[in-house]
Amino acid sequence: MDQDARLRGETAAVWATVICFVLGTIAGILLLGPAARPLTGTEALAMPAAVIAGVIAAAAFLTSTLMHRRGETAPMPRWQAVVSDLSSIALTVAFGAVTMMGVLLTAEVLAAGLQGLQLAAIGGGLLTGVASAVGGRFAFGAGVDLRTVDLAALLFGFLVIGTLFAMVTAADPRWWEENFSQLGSGSWAFNGTLLVAGLLVATVGSYIGRDLHRLLGDAALPRLAVVVGAWAATGVALAAVGLLPLHRVPLPHDIAAFATLVLFAVAAATTVASIPGLPRALLITSIGVSLLLAVAIVLWIPFGLYSTTAVEAIVVGLGLLWMATLVRVLAILTPDTSRPSARTSLMRPRHA
């Protein structure tokens, strides 16, 4: 992309930010009404402001995608175009959810620092406008040229934001003495975070498949279908952890959690096996993460040096660390240009 194109893109992003701010402010004023509201609690402005900002951010991503990447699927066969379109739909939902959760967490922080603050229609509307502008700017920029490494960062950020919000709003302040699943007991925040995170994991897997196809071509499609399917199954299992809360269905919840770990390992192994040459950075990270996981489990089960919550945090953190290395390596190896497939399906070549 040349300098002029980048400047035009930045100008478009600025206008998108302005439009998101105006729409968010107007919607906030109309929805919040004239009565002053606290930031959080009963009849608070946090939830309606978060919903407005989330909807606007989702619309900004969708608008940007249609503006900048609409013709990308035109030369693709139907199956490849469907996969691309489904990924765009999933990301539209994800950007809305990320923005919404970010607004809710910010409101909790502001409420703790500005105790007693109440805002009426104008103040609440302006606050909603600012939240919409920030979320809309980020989402619009992502729609221009979204890379796998950006998606991985989005997944990491959403997990952190969603988990922190679930922590500060947890009904049981001593949830950490058991495990992270206790956050989902009667809390929509943690369960919703896992649901959207599962959607993001599946979408990251789709983009990993896209990168590998650009790198390896149609000859590798059957193998890449296994890679994408493994990531999709991991995302479904993670979403199931949120859909099956521990306090309601403990056995299915535990099965879904264990399946998530196993499927993530399968997805990681099949992905690594598909990358030609196995870059040294990824090899070192894979070995290091495996050793650290083994040490963490040994220190947890036989010696009991820390709680289940701590080992869960270690496992998730190491998994995200490995994924960060993976997507960065792919970003280096993968060509930037789209690669339409020459096959009408994943298994057979296109007929002349």
Buried (B, 14 or more C-beta within 10 A) or exposed (E): EEEEEEEEBEEBBEEBBEBBBEBBBBBBBEBBEEEBBBBBEEEBBBBBBBBBBBBBBBBBBBBBBEBBBEEBBEEBBEBBBEBBEEBBEBBBBBBBBBBBBBBBBBBBBBBEEEEEEBBBBEBBBBBBBBBBBBBBBBBBBBBBEBBBBBBBBBBBEBBBBBBBBBBBBBEEEEBBEBBBBBBBBBBEBBBBBBBBBBBBBBBBBBBBBBBBBBBBEBEBBEEBBBBBBBBBBBBBBBBBBBBBBBEEEEEBBBBBBEBBBEBBBBBBEBBBEBBEEEBEEBBEBBEBBBEBBEEBEEBBEEEEEEBBBBBBBBBBBBBBBBBBBBBBBBBEBBEEEBBBBEBBBBEEEEEE
